[in-house]
Amino acid sequence: MTLNSLEVVRSFYDCLERGELPAALELVDDEVRWEMQGPEQLPFTGKTSGKRAVADFFTTISAHGEVESFHIDQFLVDGDTVVVLGNERLRSKVTGRAFEMDFADVLVVRDGRIVSFREFCDTGSMAQAYLP
């Protein structure tokens, strides 16, 4: 039985919240397209593809920052597309500065796997916190 788009995305975020990256990656397509908005000087921003690159993305994020709080406000669904609206507070491990920002993640699911992820967030606050 294949999960619907909302179930896949909810499961993905639930796995991440529990720190279960391997389980989260099981919900990601091998050829996923992944995009994180932000200054090019940050090693976790930009476009990439493939499940291995997504695993590397989360490793890099963890090496550079710590999530102090993460809250999802709403899931919006239109067929295979799920938009996740939320808020997070992060602390840079590089500078020690914290920042809070709203985000909108746009995920596309096909055949029970996430095939596309794009995050839109306050890149200015991110740059002020992460860049020296």
C-alpha positions in Angstrom: 0.0 0.0 0.0 1.4 3.4 -1.0 1.0 6.3 1.4 -0.7 9.4 0.1 1.4 12.6 -0.3 0.4 14.1 3.0 1.1 10.9 4.9 4.6 10.6 3.3 5.5 14.2 4.1 4.2 13.9 7.7 6.1 10.7 8.2 9.3 12.4 6.8 9.1 15.3 9.3 8.2 12.9 12.1 11.3 10.9 11.4 13.5 14.0 11.3 12.0 15.2 14.6 12.9 11.9 16.2 16.4 12.0 14.8 15.8 9.0 12.6 17.6 10.2 9.4 17.8 6.7 7.8 14.0 6.2 8.2 13.4 9.7 6.7 15.7 8.9 3.8 13.6 5.8 3.0 10.8 8.3 2.1 13.1 10.1 -0.4 13.4 9.1 -4.0 16.9 8.0 -5.2 16.9 10.9 -7.8 15.3 13.6 -5.5 15.8 17.2 -6.4 16.7 19.2 -3.3 16.9 23.0 -3.0 17.7 25.2 0.0 17.5 28.9 -0.4 20.3 31.1 1.1 23.6 32.7 0.6 26.0 30.7 -1.6 28.7 31.1 1.1 26.7 28.6 3.3 27.7 25.0 2.6 24.1 23.7 2.9 22.3 26.1 0.5 21.8 25.7 -3.2 20.5 22.9 -5.5 21.5 19.3 -5.4 20.0 15.9 -6.3 20.1 12.3 -5.2 19.4 10.6 -1.9 23.1 10.6 -0.9 23.3 14.4 -1.4 20.2 14.7 0.9 22.0 12.7 3.6 25.1 14.9 3.1 22.8 18.0 3.4 21.5 16.9 6.8 25.0 16.0 8.0 26.2 19.5 7.0 23.3 21.2 8.6 23.9 19.4 11.8 27.6 20.3 11.7 26.8 24.1 11.3 23.7 24.6 13.4 21.6 23.4 16.2 17.8 23.4 16.1 16.5 25.0 19.3 12.8 24.7 18.3 10.9 23.6 15.3 7.1 23.9 14.8 4.9 23.1 11.9 1.9 25.3 11.6 0.1 23.9 8.6 0.2 21.4 5.8 -1.4 22.4 2.5 -2.0 19.7 -0.1 -2.7 19.9 -3.8 -2.4 16.5 -5.4 1.2 15.4 -5.2 2.4 18.7 -3.8 2.5 19.4 -0.1 3.4 22.8 1.3 4.6 22.8 4.9 4.4 26.1 6.8 6.3 26.5 10.1 8.7 28.3 12.3 12.1 27.3 13.6 14.8 28.7 15.9 18.3 27.8 15.1 21.7 28.5 16.6 24.9 28.7 14.5 27.7 26.5 15.7 30.1 28.7 13.8 29.1 32.1 15.3 27.0 31.1 18.3 24.3 33.5 17.1 20.6 32.3 17.2 17.9 33.3 14.9 14.2 32.5 14.4 12.5 32.3 11.0 9.3 31.2 9.3 9.7 28.7 6.5 7.7 27.3 3.6 8.8 23.9 2.3 7.4 22.7 -1.0 7.6 18.9 -1.5 6.4 16.8 -4.4 5.6 13.2 -3.8 5.2 10.4 -6.4 4.7 6.7 -5.8 5.2 7.1 -2.1 8.5 8.9 -2.3 9.6 12.6 -2.1 10.9 13.6 -5.5 11.4 17.3 -4.9 12.0 19.6 -2.0 12.4 23.4 -2.0 12.7 25.5 1.2 11.9 29.2 1.2 12.9 31.1 4.4 14.3 34.3 5.8 17.7 34.1 4.1 18.8 37.5 5.5 18.4 36.3 9.1 20.2 33.1 8.2 23.1 34.9 6.7 23.4 37.3 9.8 23.5 34.3 12.1 25.8 32.0 10.1 28.2 34.3 8.4 31.0 35.9 10.4 
